């Protein structure tokens, strides 16, 4: 007699989006504010869309703005969102509406998992989501919190004299609460049923309702993240936008060599900066997998990327000979070391033309071809884009522009199905770098072949609008273990000496 496995309960994420934009000075709800090219709520919903442990999503939206969210969901193709409901006038009422909606369709005696999350926390990690879901296998209520870095004081107001400290709690026991807050549906429903009988009932979060009205139910705490911030004040908008700008992504590798051949055979790649280094390695790899490749460079084909006519002619030739252009890659760049005040106009103009204007011209000229194939434009930045470096101000500033160009075009071209990404290699052994810095210790630099392989993975992925870090691998840790924001914070520290 075989034992049937116990079916896991359905897990629903409830995104609470009932707040307004008053504290950030807006006339619209803050969850509709755009950060990094998308509404805050779209970033949040996308996180749950990508979470393997989440079965479906319900949105509780501020009254009057349900159609706005429905348009965002439809445009972004967020298939896990099953309902958008108007929230109540208070947090308690909004949660009660969610509980009622969650109970619909459940058989008698059937339970479910529910995660309540603030829509204006768009930097939630998959680790925290999975931690909450896993904890619900053992506990009925789960909170997310981080230690308090600040000393917390308790005060009392004495009339017009102002506030005075009455207590300084032990900071080692204090935690700052975040979301999600996760529950067995039966538990949170029962807590609210009991609370309904209390004429003084009022709460700003759901764990406090369980704590007060179901005191025998333990509430487990999952470790949160510092960057799981809530966009509430004007400064939060700036910080969140900057974190999205710095966030990096690990590109997915193909399963095997056959997968590369299947995806690249018959495709057309145009590689500007393909004479040597990363560009030449990309071209060689793609050819091995059956792609039709046009590797263009100043020293090999006489192609000057700063000349718009050369760019147009190269793309036109590739299209006329193959009938398509699937990928356009630009690895061309110049690195000139020196103090800006001592740099002549010719050198300044060269840096601007090659490192900034050329990618702009390449993007503009490539658009019509990539729109036809739903293809991808791949650009390159430098680890110095996060903070300009002395004596290569031109290089680092133009490379920062590549990140902004990538993020802007990915949003602008999304309706046309064109993907735009940016590869960010750490210090790489290329002729350009050797010319600028001379010979460096063996093993201290990435190989151009490693960057080329990652570039190919990016081209074959569905990513768009991402900055993809390529770093020498730490064998004790896979890149996929950390989120893009963890990688961003670590990279900011690591890049201090990189170019």
N, C-alpha and C positions, 0 to 999 in steps of 0.2 A: 504494500500500500504506500503510494507516494505521498509526501507531505507537500501541500500547496504553499508556496511562499506567501507571506503576509503582504498584502498590497499597501504601498506607502500612501498616506493621506495626500489629498490634493493640497498644493501650496500656492496661495494667492498673495501677491503683493498689492497692498492698498496704498496708493500714492495720494497723500493728503495735500491738496493744493488750494485750500480755501482762503489763504491769506491775501492781503492787499499790498500795494506798493507804497504805502504812506511813509514808512520809515526810510525808504530809499528815495523819497521825493518823486514818486511816479503816479500817474493817473491810471495806470493799468496794474493788474496784479504782478508782483515781482517775479512770479514763476513764468511769466511771458516775456520778461526782459531777455534780450539777446546777450549771450556770453559766448565768445569764440564762434560767432557766426550762427548760433542756434539758440532757440529759446531755452531757458534754464530747464523747463519741464521736459523738453525733448532729450536733453542730456541724461536726465534722471530716468526717464522711461526706457531709453536705449540700454542703460545698465541692466535693468531687469529683463529686457528683451534678450540680452545675451547671457543671462544667468541660467545655467542648465537646471538648477534646482527649483526654478520658478515656473509654474504651469500656466498661470494667467495673471493679468493685472487689471485692477479697477482704479479709476481716477475719481477722486472727489474734488470737484472744481468750484471755484468761487462763483456764486450766482451771477448769471448773465454772460459768462465767458465759456460755457460748455462748447458752443460751436467753434470757438477759436482753437480749443484743444483738439477737437475732432478733426479739424483741418490739418493740424500739425501731425497727428497720428496717421492720417491717410497719406500725406505727402512723404512721411518718413518710412512708411510701410511697416509700422509696429504691429505685428500680427497678434501678439499676446494680449494686447489691451482689448478686453471684451466689453467694457462699459465705461461711460463717462457720466457721472451723476453730479447734480448740484449739491454742494456741501451745505451745512447748516450755518446758523449765525454764530455758533460757538464751536470750539474744538470737540467738546463732548457730544454735541448734536451731530457733528459730522461723522464721528466714529460710530455713533448709534445707527446712522443711515448706512454706513459701510457694513456693519454687523448684520443688519436686516437683509442687505443685498447678498451677502455671503451665504446666508442660510437658505436662499432660494435654490432649489434643485438638489439639495442634499437629502438622502434617504433618512428615515427615522433612525436615530441612534448613530448616524454617521458623523464623524468629526473631520476637521480640516485644520491645516496650518494657515496662519495669516501673519504677514509682516506689514506693519504700519510704518511708512517712511515719509518724511517731509519732502515735498517736491523741490524745495529750495536747498536741498543737499545734493548737488549734482556730481560730487566727487566720490561717491560711495564705491568701495572696492568689492570685487567679487569674493575676496576672502571673508569679509564681514558678512555678506549675504549667506555664504555657505556655512559660516560659523553659527549663524542664527538658526538655519534650517537643521543642521546637525544637532544642535542643543535641544531642539524640540522633540528629538527622539527620546530624551531623558527627562525633560522638564516641561511644565505647562506654561511658563512665562519666562521671557528672555529680554534683557535690556542690553544696550551697547553703551560703553562708557570708556573714557580715558582719564588717566590721573590728572589732577589739577597742578599746573606748573606755578600758579599764583597762590599766594596766601589769601585765604577767604576770611573776611571779617563779618561779624554780625553787628548791626548798628541799631540805634534807637534815636528818634528825633525828639529834641527838647524844644518845642515851640519855635520861636524865631532864632534861637541860638544855633540851629542846625543839627547835624548828625554827630553821634558819639559812639565809639566802639564799646560794645557790651560783652563780646566774646570773640576769641580767635580759635576756631576749631582746629584739631590736629589734621594738618594737610595730608599726612600719609594715608588717612582713611577717606579722604574726599575724592570724588570722581565727578567728571563733567559728563552729563548724559547726552547721548546722541540718538539717532535713529539709524536703522529700523528698531522697533520694538516688536517682538514676535510672541505669538500666543497660540495655544490650542483654541480654536474658535469657541468651543464649549466653555472654556475658562473665562475668556474676555466677555462673552455674552452674559455669563452668570454674574460677573463682577458688576456689569452695568445694570443688570436687573435688580440687584441689591441696592446699588447706588440710587436708582430711581425712587426708592422709598425714603431717601434722605433729602429733606427740603433745603439743606445747605450744601448739597453736592455741587462741587466745582473742581475741575482739574485741568491742567494744561498738558498732561501726558497720560498715556494709558497704563503704564506700569504703576503709577501712583494710585490708580483706581483699584488694581488688583491688590496692591499692598494694603490699602485701607479697608477694603470690603471683603477680601479673601486672605486674611493675614496668615493662614496656615499654608498658603501656596508659596513655595520658595521661588524667588526670581533670580535666575542665573544671569551672570554678567559676561558678555563677550567683549574682548578687547577691541576698542574702536581704533580710529586713525586720526591723527592730528589734522589731516587735510580733508576729513569728512565734515567740512565746515558748513554752516548755515548762512545763506546769503540773506542778511537782514539789514545791515547798515550800508551806506554808500561805499565805505572802504572795502566791504566784502565783495562788491561787484568787481572792483579793481583786482583784488587778490585772486579771486576765482578765475578771472580772465587770464591773469598772468600764469596761473598754474596750468590752465589748459594750453597756453602757448608753449610752456616748457615740457608738457607731457610727451613722453616718447612711447613707442610701440615696438614690440618684438614681431618681426614678420614671420608668418607661418611657413615652415619648410614643406616641400612636396614629399610625397610618400617615398618615391624612388626615382631612379633615372628614367624609367618608362613614362612616369607622370610628366616630367619636364618635356620629353619628346612629344607627347600627346598634346600638350598645351602650346608648344612653340612651333611645331611643324606647320609650315605654310603661312606663318605670321611674318609681318614686316616690321623690323626695328630700324630706326634712324638714330644713330649715336653721334652727337656732336661732341667733340673732344675725344674722338676715337683713335687718335694716332698712337697713344701710349697710356700707361697707367691704368686706372680703373675703367675708363672708357674702352680701351683696347681689350681688356680682359672680359668685359661684358659682351663685346662683339664676338669674341672667340667662343665663349661659352654658348651663346645663343646659336651660333652657326653649328656647333656640335650637336645641338638638339633639333636641327632642321629648320631654323628660322632664316628668312632672307634678311640680311643685315647690310646696312649702309653705314660704314664706319668713316666718319668725316673728320678731318683735322687739317690744321694749317700746314704741317710738314709732310703730309701724305697726299691729300687731295686738293690742297690749296684753298680749303674752305675757312674763311675768316668769320667766326660767329658774330663779330661786331658789325658785319656788313649784311644788312637786311636782304640784299639781292642774292647773296651767297646762300643764305638760309632758305629763301623762297625757291631758288633753283634746285637745291638739294632735295627738298621735300617734293617738289614737282617731279623730279626725275624718279625718285623712289616710287611715287604713286603711279606714274605713267608706265613703269616697267613691271610693277607687281599688282597694280589695281587696288592697293590698300595700304594704309599705314596704321599699325596697331599700337606701337609704342614709340614715343619720342623721348630720348634721354639726353640730358646736357651735363657733361662732366667738365666742360671747358672752364678754365679759370686762371687767373694770374695772382701770384702772391709776391708783393714787393715789401721788403722790410725797410723801415726808416721813419724818422720823426716827420710828422705832417708839415711842420713849419719849414722843413728842409727839403720837401718833396717838390719837384718841378711840375709844371702844368701838364706836360706830356704824360708823365707817369700817373698823375691823378686821372686824366682823361682816359688812359688805357684801362685803369682799374674799374672805372665806372662803366665804360663801354663793354668790356668783356664780362665782368662779374655781375653787372646789373642790367644794363640795357639789352645785352644779347639774350639772356633768358626771357626777358619781356617780349622781344621780337620773336624768339622761337615759339613761345607760348601762343602769341597772336597768330603766327603763320600756321601753327599746327592745328589750331582749333577745328577747322572745317574737315580735316582728315580724321581726326580723333572722334569727332561727333558722328561720323559715318560708321566707324567700327566699334564705337563705345570703348575707346581705348584709354591709354594712360600717358600722362606727362610725368616724367620723373626728373626732379631737380636735386641739387646737392647743396648742403650747408656745411658749416664747420662748428666744432665744439665751442668756438669763440663767439658764437652768435648770442649766447646768454649774457655775455658781458664783454664789452670791447677791450682789446688788449693794447697796451702801449706799444708803439712802433709798428703795429699793423692795423691801424684804425680804419683804413680804407677797406682792407680785406674783411675784417670782422663785421663792419657795418653793412657791407653789401651782402654778406652771408646771412646776417639777421634779416635783411630784406627778402631773401629767398624763403625763409620760414613764413613771413607774412604773405608773400605772393602765393605760396602753396595753399595756405589756409583760406585766402580770399578766393582763389580760382576754384578750389574744390567746392566751395559753396556756390559760386557763380555758375559753374559748369555742371553741377549735380543734375539739374533737370535734363541735360543733354546726355547723361550717362557717362560723362568723361570723368575719370579718376585722376587726381593730382596728389602726388606724394613727394616727400623730401627725405633723402638719406643723409644721416649725420654721422660720418665716420670719425672715430677718434684718430689720433695721429697715425697716418698711413705712409708706408714706404712707397712714394711716387717720385718720379723725376722732378716735379715741381717743388716738392718738399726738400729734396736733396739739394736742389739749386739754391734754395733760400737758407737752409740751415746746415748744409754739409752732411758728412757721414755721421750717423747716430748709432748708439749701442745696438748690437744685434739683439733681436727679441723685444726691443722696447716699442716697436711699431707694428701696427696691423699690416698684413699683406694686402696688396691691391686685389689679389684673387679672392680673398675672403669678403671684401667689400662688394666685389662684382657678384659673388654668389648670393649675398643678401639682396642686392639690387634686383637680381633676377626673381627672387622669391617675392619681393614687393610687387614687381610687375605682374606676377601671376596671381596675386591675391586680390581680394575685393576691397582692400583698404582704400580710403581716400581722405585727404586732409590731414594725414599723419606725418609726424617727424619720427623716422625710424633710426634709432641708435645702432651703430655697429661698433662693438667693443670687444677687446680681447676677453675671451670667456674665462670666467672663474670656474674651474672644474668642480668645485664643491657646491655650485648653485646654478640651476637653470634659470634663464632669463624669464621664463614664463611663471616663475614662482611669485614675482612681484608685479604689482599693477604699474600702469604707465606713470602714475603720480609718484609712487615710490622710486621708480627709476629716475624720474625727473629730479627729485630732491637729491638722490645720490649723485646724479650726473652733475648737478650744479657744483657740488663739492669736488668731484673728480676732475672737472674741466678747468680748474683754476690754473693749471699749468699746460693745458692742451692748446693746440692751434686748430 
